[in-house]
Amino acid sequence: MNFSHLKEAGESYFSHMFFSFKMFVMLTVLSWVALVHSIIPFAFTSFVSSKLENLSDALIARNEGG
């Protein structure tokens, strides 16, 4: 366990918890949309991939301090 993670991230406990919870909700929603897409292939054809790209970009910017 990395007990200095919050310090390294430059965040308070609650700001980190809020961001992590937001990521959890977004990934959960994307999982359900992917499930629907697996059953109905013509629905949500690029939704999950484009949102994952956005999440990836946000995480990269966050790690770079921007």
Secondary structure by P-SEA (a helix, b strand, c coil): ccccccccccccaaaaaaaaaaaaaaaaaaaaaaaaaaacccccccaaaaaaaaaaaaaaaaaacc
